[in-house]
Amino acid sequence: MVDFGRVLTAMITPFQEDGSVNYDVAAKLALHLVENGTDTLVVCGTTGESPTLSWEEEYQLFSTVLETVGDKALVMAGCGSNSTKEAIAATQKAAKIGVHGVLQVVPYYNKPPQAGLFQHFQAIAQASDGMPLLLYNIPGRTGQNLSPETVARLAEIQNIIGIKEASGNLDQVSEIRRLTPQEFQIYSGDDSLTLPMLAVGAKGVVSVASHLVGNQLQQMIQAFDSGNIQLAKAIHLKLFPLFKTLFITTNPIPVKEALKIQGWQVGSTRPPLCDHDSTISQKLQVVLQQIAEP
């Protein structure tokens, strides 16, 4: 089974001033992330503004990031859709490009019942020639929750290797862990819940904050794994204000602003997302200064 590591970064998509994708900055950012704590780059997920990217732009981003990082890290492609046929086609294309795995979000807007969700992910897995598939449950965005019982059924499919769980429900995480084999990998989809989820059996995090504190997240997880719970807790509590500030408005608006504060030319978000008000920038500057202090 492919090991995607502990810190997976849900990478932003940089844009030019005219709104086109800035592939040069994407390449530089990918390399920077890999050199600062990221095990796997998740390209064209929610944080990458996938709803407003064309498939052609996404495929080019997959290729760009793969070519840039080489064998320094793994690349997981966001290939989810609310159309099963479209998700299968995107997954097959991403596989030809050479990605190491795919992220498959719960179909959004059409709200399929649990039987439909099972059939959707089963069909993608069966059509992807063994490509590792990470489920992505984020009911706050999709309008439908992937139940632990359905996750357990899907875990029996060999190339469905885990789940990014972003329901914010620790009871649900516990139930998924109870119902699935130990090799089925659970990743936190919320930076602020990574440490609590580790305690109930998660492996790591698909992170937004790792754009800024990837090394600290690695340190926190390694401390927990080695039994140094006090250090893990101290790191979590120090980073907690950043975790919350990055979601003070719709992701990825704040993290893009934080990267701009650090000097990255990542551009704005694409409509219908919009620019932030000045108070967000001020709050980010404060928390970034706080976490930089020893």
C-alpha positions in Angstrom: 0.0 0.0 0.0 1.2 3.5 -0.9 2.2 5.5 2.2 1.1 9.1 1.8 2.7 10.1 5.1 1.4 12.2 8.0 1.2 15.7 6.6 -0.6 16.1 3.3 -0.9 19.7 2.2 -4.2 20.8 0.4 -2.3 23.1 -1.9 -3.7 26.5 -3.0 -3.8 27.4 -6.7 -1.9 30.6 -7.5 -3.3 32.9 -10.0 -2.0 35.7 -12.2 -3.4 39.2 -12.1 -5.7 38.4 -15.0 -7.1 35.3 -13.2 -5.2 32.7 -15.2 -3.3 29.9 -13.3 0.2 30.9 -12.4 2.0 27.6 -13.0 5.5 29.0 -12.2 4.4 30.0 -8.7 2.6 26.7 -8.2 5.9 24.9 -9.0 7.9 27.1 -6.6 5.3 26.7 -3.8 5.1 22.9 -4.3 8.9 22.6 -3.8 8.8 24.9 -0.8 6.1 22.9 0.9 7.9 19.6 0.3 11.0 21.2 1.9 9.0 22.3 4.9 7.2 19.3 6.3 4.8 18.1 3.5 4.8 14.4 2.7 2.1 14.6 0.0 0.8 17.4 -2.1 -3.0 17.3 -2.7 -3.5 19.3 -5.8 -6.9 20.8 -6.9 -8.9 20.0 -3.8 -11.1 22.5 -2.0 -8.2 24.7 -1.0 -7.0 24.6 -4.6 -10.3 26.2 -5.7 -11.2 23.2 -7.9 -14.8 24.3 -8.4 -13.6 27.2 -10.6 -10.8 25.4 -12.4 -11.3 23.7 -15.8 -10.2 20.1 -16.1 -7.5 21.3 -18.5 -6.1 23.6 -15.9 -6.2 20.8 -13.3 -4.4 18.4 -15.5 -1.7 20.9 -16.2 -1.4 21.6 -12.4 -1.0 17.8 -11.8 1.8 17.7 -14.4 3.5 20.8 -13.2 3.6 19.7 -9.6 4.7 16.1 -10.4 7.5 17.4 -12.6 8.7 19.8 -10.0 8.8 17.6 -6.9 10.0 14.5 -8.7 10.7 11.8 -6.1 10.8 14.2 -3.2 7.1 13.8 -2.4 3.9 12.2 -3.5 1.2 13.9 -5.5 -2.5 13.3 -4.9 -5.0 14.7 -7.5 -8.4 16.1 -6.7 -10.6 14.2 -9.2 -13.9 14.3 -7.4 -17.2 15.3 -9.1 -20.9 15.1 -8.5 -21.0 13.1 -11.7 -19.7 9.5 -11.4 -18.9 9.4 -15.1 -16.9 12.6 -14.9 -15.0 11.5 -11.8 -14.0 8.3 -13.5 -12.8 10.1 -16.6 -10.7 12.6 -14.5 -9.2 9.8 -12.4 -8.2 7.9 -15.5 -6.6 11.0 -17.0 -4.8 11.8 -13.8 -3.5 8.2 -13.6 -2.0 8.6 -17.2 -0.3 11.8 -16.0 1.3 9.8 -13.3 -0.2 10.9 -9.9 0.3 8.6 -6.9 -3.3 8.8 -5.7 -6.7 10.6 -6.1 -8.9 12.5 -3.7 -12.6 11.7 -4.2 -15.1 14.1 -2.5 -18.6 13.1 -1.6 -20.8 14.2 -4.6 -22.1 17.7 -3.9 -25.5 19.2 -4.5 -27.3 16.1 -5.7 -27.3 14.5 -2.2 -27.3 10.8 -3.1 -28.4 8.4 -0.4 -25.9 6.1 1.2 -26.5 3.4 -1.4 -25.7 5.9 -4.2 -22.6 7.1 -2.4 -21.3 3.5 -2.1 -22.0 2.8 -5.8 -20.3 6.1 -6.8 -17.0 5.4 -5.0 -17.1 1.7 -5.9 -17.5 2.5 -9.6 -14.5 5.0 -9.5 -12.3 2.5 -7.6 -13.2 -0.3 -10.0 -12.5 1.8 -13.1 -9.1 3.2 -11.9 -6.9 0.2 -12.3 -5.7 0.0 -8.7 -5.1 3.8 -8.3 -5.1 4.5 -4.5 -8.3 6.5 -3.7 -8.8 8.7 -0.6 -12.4 9.4 0.3 -13.3 13.0 1.3 -16.2 13.6 3.6 -17.0 17.3 4.1 -20.8 17.6 4.6 -20.6 21.3 5.3 -19.8 21.8 1.7 -21.4 18.8 -0.1 -24.7 18.7 1.8 -24.4 15.0 2.5 -22.6 13.0 5.1 -20.8 9.8 4.3 -21.8 7.5 7.2 -19.3 5.3 9.1 -21.2 2.2 7.9 -20.8 3.2 4.3 -17.1 4.0 4.9 -16.7 0.6 6.4 -18.2 -1.1 3.3 -16.0 1.0 1.0 -12.9 0.1 3.1 -13.3 -3.5 1.9 -12.4 -2.3 -1.6 -8.7 -2.8 -2.0 -7.7 0.5 -3.6 -9.9 2.7 -1.3 -7.1 3.3 1.2 -8.5 5.8 3.6 -10.6 8.9 4.2 -10.1 12.6 4.7 -12.7 13.2 7.4 -13.9 16.8 7.7 -17.3 16.4 9.3 -15.9 17.9 12.6 -17.5 15.0 14.4 -15.1 13.1 16.7 -17.8 10.5 17.5 -18.0 9.8 13.7 -14.2 9.4 13.5 -14.3 7.0 16.4 -17.0 5.0 14.8 -15.1 4.9 11.5 -12.0 3.7 13.3 -14.0 1.0 15.2 -15.6 -0.3 12.0 -12.5 -0.3 9.6 -9.3 -2.3 9.5 -6.3 -0.7 11.1 -4.6 -0.3 7.7 -7.5 1.9 6.5 -6.0 5.4 6.9 -8.0 8.2 8.5 -6.8 11.8 8.0 -8.1 14.9 9.7 -9.7 17.4 7.3 -9.5 20.1 10.0 -6.2 21.4 11.3 -7.7 22.2 14.7 -8.9 18.6 15.2 -5.7 16.8 14.1 -4.4 16.1 17.7 -7.8 14.9 19.0 -8.3 12.7 15.9 -4.8 11.2 16.4 -6.0 10.1 19.9 -8.9 8.1 18.4 -6.8 6.5 15.6 -6.2 9.0 12.8 -2.9 8.8 10.9 -2.4 12.5 10.1 -3.9 15.5 8.5 -4.8 16.9 5.1 -3.8 20.4 6.1 -4.3 24.0 5.1 -2.0 25.4 7.9 0.9 23.3 6.5 1.4 26.1 3.9 2.8 28.0 6.9 3.7 25.5 9.7 4.3 22.2 8.0 7.4 21.4 10.1 5.6 22.2 13.3 2.7 19.8 12.3 5.2 17.1 11.6 6.8 17.7 15.0 3.4 17.5 16.8 2.4 14.3 15.1 5.8 12.7 15.8 5.7 13.8 19.4 2.3 12.2 19.8 3.5 9.0 18.2 6.5 8.8 20.4 4.3 9.2 23.5 5.3 12.8 24.3 1.8 14.0 24.7 2.7 17.1 26.6 4.9 18.4 23.7 2.2 17.5 21.2 -0.4 19.4 23.2 1.9 22.4 23.6 2.4 22.6 19.8 -1.3 22.2 19.2 -2.2 25.0 21.6 0.4 27.3 20.1 -0.9 26.8 16.6 -4.5 26.7 17.6 -5.1 30.5 17.0 -3.7 30.1 13.5 -5.9 27.1 12.8 -9.0 29.1 13.7 -7.9 32.3 11.9 -7.4 30.4 8.7 -11.1 29.6 8.7 -12.4 33.0 9.8 -14.0 33.2 6.4 -14.3 30.8 3.5 -11.1 28.8 2.8 -8.8 29.5 0.9 -9.3 33.3 1.2 -7.3 33.5 4.5 -4.4 31.2 3.7 -3.8 33.0 0.4 -3.6 36.3 2.3 -1.2 34.7 4.8 1.0 33.6 2.0 0.9 37.1 0.5 2.0 38.4 3.9 5.0 36.1 3.7 5.8 37.4 0.2 4.3 34.8 -2.1 2.7 36.1 -5.3 -0.3 33.8 -5.2 -3.0 36.2 -6.5 -6.6 36.5 -5.5 -9.3 33.9 -5.4 -11.5 33.2 -8.3 -15.1 34.4 -8.3 -17.5 33.8 -6.7 -15.0 33.8 -3.9 -13.9 37.4 -3.2 -11.3 39.5 -1.5 -11.2 39.8 2.3 -11.7 42.8 4.4 -8.7 44.4 6.1 -9.4 43.0 9.5 -8.6 39.4 8.3 -5.1 40.5 7.2 -4.6 42.2 10.5 -5.6 39.1 12.5 -3.4 36.9 10.3 -0.4 39.2 10.9 -0.9 39.0 14.6 -1.1 35.2 14.8 1.8 34.7 12.4 3.9 36.9 14.6 2.8 34.9 17.7 3.8 31.5 16.2 7.1 32.9 15.1 8.0 33.8 18.7 10.0 31.1 20.6 
